[in-house]
Amino acid sequence: VCVPSTEICDGFDNDCDGVVDNVDAVTCCAAGEPDYPCNGCPVATNVPNGWTCIPPGSFTMGSSADEPGRHGDGREQPPHTVTITRQFVIMTTELTQNQWRSVVGTTPSLNEGRDDGCPQCPVEGVTWWDVLAFANLFSERVNLPPCYGLVGCVGFPGDGLECESTVRFEGLDCGGFRLPTEAEWEYAARAGSETLFWSGDTLEDLARAGWFQGNGAVDGQIQTHPVAQKAANSWGLFDVHGNVWEWVHDGYGPYPDAAQVDPLGPRASNQRVIRGGDVFDDLTGTRSAARAGFPHGGSRGGIGFRLIFP
């Protein structure tokens, strides 16, 4: 006898309507589904609309010494094997101005010209502290545990928030929303590719996948663009090349020489890593391997983010 209860993503017909896992605005993955948004993630993985599941796996992180456009200061070397042991669910797009406003009530974006009329453009001009505070607020809004413990904060997220450098992080298994690690970000952005961009090696391939210096002008002025206007990679991620840089969890520092498993990067650093390049960048800054460091409390009109949860 079926006893009706709330339908959840668990492989059973909880509400006794004859349909398994018919959860509103959510894809409930069956075992081994190879395509977006499940991408081979385990059965009963819960993938909300606008998100995609990234399966565990290994890849080569960084760039070779002969990669075209690589930074000459060695920041992307040495290339090293990284294994991601946990699946995770990541936003398919950079967080938009409209999404930020729905949680915080403001729009901190600095890129002038289109912000008032572009709610689907990425939010930018946010600091690393702003992003952690947003992630906590977003988690609390849907009754998930916050992943970050921020200490000594003064100000408001998106409007000059400053916190002490010590941050308590609940770890990769935290149940709420968090930033991807640098390794998780590159793994998801590459989606199995080994080329300069997930889409290939040429500027034409870059133009197909993202907004950059060569195609980002609007009426003669380079601007950010609404998310998801270019092609997505095979795991369903848009705009990992260009549009805006994306904050990740890791402190900025040199790569290790040895293979890594679920790396977190250096904890003690006065900078955090940003990835993906922005609309003002060329091939060098928008490659899958490209990385840069930026101060925790720094902001500019070309840095945004996307979130993940386990």
C-alpha positions in Angstrom: 0.0 0.0 0.0 1.4 3.4 -1.0 1.2 6.0 1.8 1.5 9.5 0.2 4.2 11.8 1.4 6.1 14.7 -0.1 7.9 13.8 -3.3 11.6 13.9 -3.0 14.5 12.9 -5.2 15.1 9.4 -4.0 14.1 6.9 -6.7 10.6 6.2 -5.2 7.1 7.4 -5.9 6.6 9.2 -2.6 3.4 11.0 -3.4 1.8 7.8 -4.9 0.8 9.5 -8.2 2.4 6.8 -10.4 5.4 8.9 -11.3 8.8 8.5 -9.7 10.8 11.6 -8.7 8.5 14.2 -10.3 9.9 17.0 -8.3 9.1 20.6 -9.5 12.0 22.5 -11.0 14.4 19.6 -10.3 16.0 16.8 -12.3 16.3 13.6 -10.3 19.2 11.7 -11.8 19.0 7.9 -12.6 22.1 5.9 -12.4 24.5 6.5 -15.2 22.6 9.1 -17.2 25.4 10.4 -19.4 24.0 13.7 -20.5 23.4 17.2 -19.0 22.3 17.9 -16.3 23.2 14.5 -14.7 26.5 13.8 -16.6 26.9 10.3 -15.1 26.3 11.4 -11.4 24.8 8.9 -9.0 21.1 7.9 -8.8 18.9 10.3 -6.9 21.2 13.2 -7.3 19.1 16.4 -7.0 19.9 18.9 -9.8 17.8 22.1 -9.7 17.0 24.0 -12.9 19.9 26.2 -13.7 22.5 23.9 -12.2 24.4 20.8 -13.4 26.1 17.9 -11.8 29.8 17.3 -12.3 30.9 13.7 -11.8 34.2 12.6 -10.1 37.2 12.2 -12.3 40.8 13.2 -13.0 42.3 15.8 -15.3 45.6 17.6 -16.0 45.5 21.1 -14.3 47.6 23.9 -15.6 49.3 24.6 -18.9 52.3 23.1 -20.7 55.4 25.2 -21.4 54.5 25.5 -25.1 50.8 26.4 -24.6 50.0 29.5 -26.8 49.2 32.6 -24.8 50.3 31.1 -21.4 51.5 33.5 -18.8 55.3 33.7 -18.8 55.7 33.9 -15.0 55.1 30.2 -14.4 51.8 30.7 -12.5 50.2 27.9 -14.5 53.1 25.5 -14.1 53.8 22.7 -13.6 50.9 20.8 -15.2 49.8 18.2 -12.7 47.2 15.5 -12.3 44.3 16.3 -10.1 41.6 13.9 -9.0 38.2 15.1 -7.9 36.7 12.4 -5.7 33.2 14.0 -5.1 30.5 14.8 -7.5 29.2 18.4 -7.0 26.3 20.5 -8.4 27.4 23.8 -9.9 25.5 26.8 -11.4 25.4 26.6 -15.2 25.9 30.4 -15.4 27.6 33.1 -13.5 25.3 34.6 -10.8 23.2 37.4 -12.3 22.5 40.8 -11.1 18.8 39.8 -10.7 19.8 36.8 -8.6 22.0 38.9 -6.4 19.2 41.5 -5.9 16.6 38.8 -5.0 18.8 37.7 -2.0 20.5 40.9 -1.0 18.3 43.7 -2.3 21.0 45.7 -4.1 22.9 45.7 -7.3 26.6 46.4 -6.7 27.7 46.0 -10.3 30.4 48.5 -11.5 30.3 47.9 -15.3 28.5 51.1 -16.5 26.2 51.5 -19.4 23.9 48.4 -19.2 23.4 47.5 -15.6 20.0 49.1 -15.1 18.7 47.4 -18.2 20.6 44.1 -17.9 19.3 42.0 -14.9 20.6 38.9 -16.7 24.2 40.2 -16.9 26.6 38.7 -14.3 26.8 40.5 -11.0 30.3 41.9 -10.7 32.2 44.5 -8.6 31.9 42.1 -5.6 34.7 41.2 -3.2 35.6 37.7 -2.0 34.1 38.7 1.3 30.9 39.8 -0.4 30.6 36.4 -2.1 31.1 34.3 1.1 28.4 36.4 2.8 26.1 36.0 -0.2 26.6 32.2 -0.1 25.7 32.1 3.6 22.6 34.2 3.1 21.6 32.0 0.1 22.1 28.8 2.2 20.1 30.2 5.1 17.3 31.2 2.7 16.7 27.6 1.7 17.4 26.1 5.2 20.9 24.8 4.4 23.8 25.2 6.8 26.2 28.1 6.0 29.6 27.0 4.8 31.6 30.0 6.1 32.2 31.6 9.4 33.1 35.2 8.9 34.6 37.2 11.7 34.7 40.9 12.5 32.7 42.0 9.4 31.8 45.6 8.9 29.5 46.8 6.2 27.0 45.2 3.9 27.5 42.5 1.2 28.1 44.3 -2.1 28.7 47.6 -0.4 32.1 47.7 1.1 31.9 44.6 3.3 35.2 43.9 5.1 36.0 41.0 7.4 39.0 39.6 9.2 41.3 37.4 7.2 40.5 34.3 9.3 37.6 32.4 7.8 36.2 29.2 9.2 35.4 26.9 6.3 33.2 23.9 7.0 34.9 21.8 4.3 34.2 20.3 1.0 31.3 18.3 2.4 29.5 21.4 3.7 25.8 21.1 3.0 25.3 24.7 1.9 26.3 26.8 -1.0 30.0 27.6 -1.5 32.6 28.7 -4.0 34.2 26.0 -6.1 37.8 25.2 -5.4 40.2 26.2 -8.1 40.6 22.6 -9.2 36.8 22.0 -9.2 36.4 25.1 -11.3 39.0 24.1 -14.0 37.7 20.5 -14.0 34.1 21.7 -14.6 35.2 24.3 -17.2 37.3 21.9 -19.2 34.5 19.2 -19.2 37.1 16.6 -20.4 38.8 18.9 -23.0 42.6 19.4 -23.2 42.5 22.4 -25.6 43.0 26.1 -24.8 39.2 26.5 -24.4 36.6 23.7 -24.0 35.5 24.6 -27.5 38.9 24.4 -29.2 42.2 26.3 -29.8 41.4 29.2 -32.0 39.8 32.7 -31.5 36.8 31.4 -33.5 36.4 28.7 -30.9 36.7 31.2 -28.1 34.0 33.4 -29.8 31.7 30.5 -29.9 32.0 29.9 -26.2 32.3 33.3 -24.6 32.5 37.1 -24.6 36.0 38.6 -24.8 37.9 41.6 -26.2 37.3 40.5 -29.8 33.5 40.3 -29.6 32.4 42.1 -26.5 31.7 45.6 -27.7 28.1 47.1 -27.6 27.8 50.3 -29.7 31.6 50.6 -29.6 31.9 50.1 -25.8 33.1 46.8 -24.3 30.4 45.6 -21.9 29.4 42.4 -20.0 26.6 40.4 -21.7 23.6 38.5 -20.5 24.6 35.0 -19.3 23.9 31.9 -21.4 24.0 33.6 -24.8 27.0 31.5 -26.1 27.4 27.8 -26.3 27.6 25.6 -23.2 30.3 23.0 -22.7 29.4 19.3 -22.7 28.6 19.4 -18.9 26.2 22.4 -19.4 28.3 25.3 -18.2 28.1 28.7 -19.9 30.5 31.6 -20.0 33.5 29.9 -18.4 35.6 31.8 -20.9 35.2 35.6 -20.7 32.3 37.8 -19.7 33.5 38.1 -16.0 36.3 36.6 -14.0 35.0 34.2 -11.3 36.1 34.1 -7.7 37.1 30.6 -6.4 37.8 29.4 -2.9 41.6 29.0 -3.0 44.3 31.4 -1.8 46.6 32.4 -4.6 50.0 30.6 -4.7 52.3 28.4 -6.8 51.1 25.0 -8.0 52.5 21.8 -6.4 54.8 19.5 -8.3 53.0 16.3 -7.4 49.6 14.9 -8.2 46.8 16.1 -6.0 43.5 14.8 -4.7 40.7 17.3 -3.9 43.2 20.2 -3.4 42.2 23.4 -1.6 45.2 25.5 -2.4 47.2 27.6 0.2 45.1 28.8 3.1 47.4 31.6 4.1 47.4 34.2 1.3 46.7 37.9 0.9 45.0 37.1 -2.5 42.4 34.8 -3.7 42.3 33.1 -7.1 40.1 34.3 -10.0 39.4 32.2 -13.1 38.0 32.4 -16.6 38.9 35.9 -17.8 36.5 38.7 -18.6 35.1 40.6 -21.6 38.2 42.9 -21.6 40.6 39.9 -22.0 42.1 38.3 -25.0 43.2 34.7 -25.5 45.8 34.8 -22.7 43.3 35.6 -19.9 40.4 33.5 -21.1 42.1 30.0 -21.5 41.0 27.1 -19.4 44.4 27.2 -17.6 44.6 31.0 -17.1 44.6 32.1 -13.4 45.3 35.3 -11.5 45.2 36.5 -7.9 43.2 39.4 -6.5 43.0 40.9 -3.0 40.2 39.5 -0.8 38.7 42.9 -0.4 39.3 44.1 -3.9 36.6 44.7 -6.4 36.3 45.8 -10.0 33.8 45.7 -12.8 34.9 42.3 -14.2 34.8 39.9 -11.3 31.8 37.8 -10.4 31.2 34.2 -9.4 29.2 31.0 -9.5 28.3 28.7 -6.6 28.3 25.0 -6.0 26.8 22.6 -3.5 27.6 18.9 -2.7 
